C-alpha cells in the first residue's frame, strides 16, 4: 500500500519571481546609471543564487523514512547558503570596480523581501 504523496512546494517560483523583478529593474537603471544597474544586479544575484542552492537541497527528499536525510540536507543547505552569500559579497566588493555599495545592498534586500513574501504566500496556500 503506497503512502500519500505530499507534493514538493514550488519554491522555484520564488527564484523566477526574483529574476522577473531583478532583470527589468536593472535594465531600467541601466538607462540612467550603469554602475548602479550592475551593482543592483550583483546584490540581487548574491541573494538569489544562495537561496536557490538552499531550496534545491532542502526539498530534495520527501517522506517520513527520509527524515534524517531531510534534516541533513536542510543543515547543509543553510550552511551552503551562508557561505555562498559571504563569498558573493566578498567577491563583488573585492573585484568589481567601480561599485555602488548602497545599490549592492539595496538589490540584495529587495530580493530578500521578494523571497520572504514568496515564502509566506507558499505557506498560506
C-alpha positions as CSV (number, residue, x, y, z in Angstrom):
1,X,0.0,0.0,0.0
2,X,1.5,3.3,-1.1
3,X,1.5,6.2,1.3
4,X,0.1,9.6,0.4
5,X,2.5,11.7,-1.6
6,X,2.9,15.3,-0.5
7,X,3.8,17.5,-3.4
8,X,7.0,19.4,-3.3
9,X,6.4,23.1,-2.8
10,X,7.0,25.1,-5.9
11,X,9.9,27.1,-4.4
12,X,11.4,27.5,-7.9
13,X,8.7,30.1,-8.5
14,X,10.3,32.4,-5.9
15,X,13.5,32.3,-7.8
16,X,11.7,33.0,-11.1
17,X,9.8,35.9,-9.5
18,X,13.0,37.4,-8.2
19,X,14.6,37.2,-11.6
20,X,11.5,38.6,-13.2
21,X,11.8,41.7,-10.9
22,X,15.6,42.0,-10.9
23,X,16.3,41.9,-14.7
24,X,13.8,44.6,-15.7
25,X,14.8,46.7,-12.8
26,X,18.4,46.6,-13.8
27,X,17.5,47.3,-17.4
28,X,15.6,50.4,-16.3
29,X,18.5,51.5,-14.1
30,X,20.9,51.0,-17.0
31,X,19.3,53.9,-18.8
32,X,20.2,56.3,-16.1
33,X,23.3,54.9,-14.3
34,X,25.3,51.8,-15.5
35,X,27.3,51.5,-12.3
36,X,24.1,51.5,-10.2
37,X,22.5,49.0,-12.6
38,X,25.2,46.3,-12.3
39,X,25.6,47.0,-8.6
40,X,21.9,46.2,-8.0
41,X,22.3,43.1,-10.3
42,X,25.3,41.9,-8.2
43,X,23.4,42.4,-5.0
44,X,20.3,40.7,-6.3
45,X,22.3,37.7,-7.5
46,X,24.0,37.4,-4.1
47,X,20.6,36.9,-2.7
48,X,19.1,34.7,-5.4
49,X,21.8,32.1,-6.0
50,X,22.3,31.0,-2.4
51,X,18.6,30.8,-1.9
52,X,18.2,28.6,-5.0
53,X,21.0,26.4,-3.6
54,X,19.2,26.1,-0.3
55,X,15.9,25.3,-1.9
56,X,17.4,22.6,-4.1
57,X,19.0,20.9,-1.1
58,X,16.1,21.4,1.4
59,X,13.4,20.0,-0.8
60,X,15.4,17.2,-2.4
61,X,13.9,14.5,-0.1
62,X,10.4,13.6,0.8
63,X,8.6,11.1,3.2
64,X,8.9,10.1,6.8
65,X,11.6,7.5,6.0
66,X,13.8,10.3,4.7
67,X,13.6,12.4,7.9
68,X,17.3,12.1,8.7
69,X,18.2,12.9,5.1
70,X,15.8,15.9,5.1
71,X,17.4,17.3,8.3
72,X,20.9,16.8,6.9
73,X,20.0,18.5,3.6
74,X,18.4,21.4,5.4
75,X,21.5,22.0,7.5
76,X,23.8,21.6,4.5
77,X,21.7,23.9,2.5
78,X,21.7,26.6,5.2
79,X,25.5,26.4,5.7
80,X,26.0,26.5,1.9
81,X,23.6,29.5,1.7
82,X,25.6,31.4,4.3
83,X,29.0,30.5,2.7
84,X,27.7,31.5,-0.8
85,X,26.3,34.8,0.5
86,X,29.6,35.7,2.3
87,X,31.7,34.7,-0.7
88,X,29.4,36.6,-3.1
89,X,29.7,39.8,-1.1
90,X,33.5,39.3,-0.8
91,X,33.9,38.6,-4.5
92,X,31.8,41.6,-5.5
93,X,33.5,44.1,-3.2
94,X,37.0,42.8,-4.0
95,X,36.7,42.6,-7.7
96,X,34.1,44.8,-9.2
97,X,35.2,48.4,-9.7
98,X,33.6,50.9,-9.7
99,X,30.8,49.7,-7.4
100,X,27.9,51.4,-5.6
101,X,27.9,49.7,-2.2
102,X,24.5,51.1,-1.3
103,X,23.0,49.8,-4.6
104,X,24.5,46.3,-3.9
105,X,22.8,46.1,-0.5
106,X,19.6,47.6,-2.0
107,X,19.5,44.8,-4.6
108,X,20.2,42.2,-2.0
109,X,17.5,43.5,0.3
110,X,14.9,43.8,-2.5
111,X,15.4,40.2,-3.4
112,X,15.1,39.1,0.3
113,X,11.8,40.9,0.5
114,X,10.5,39.1,-2.6
115,X,11.8,35.8,-1.0
116,X,10.0,36.4,2.3
117,X,6.8,37.4,0.6
118,X,7.0,34.4,-1.8
119,X,7.7,32.0,1.1
120,X,4.8,33.5,3.0
121,X,2.4,33.1,0.0
122,X,3.5,29.4,-0.4
123,X,2.9,28.7,3.3
124,X,-0.5,30.2,3.3
125,X,-1.8,28.1,0.4
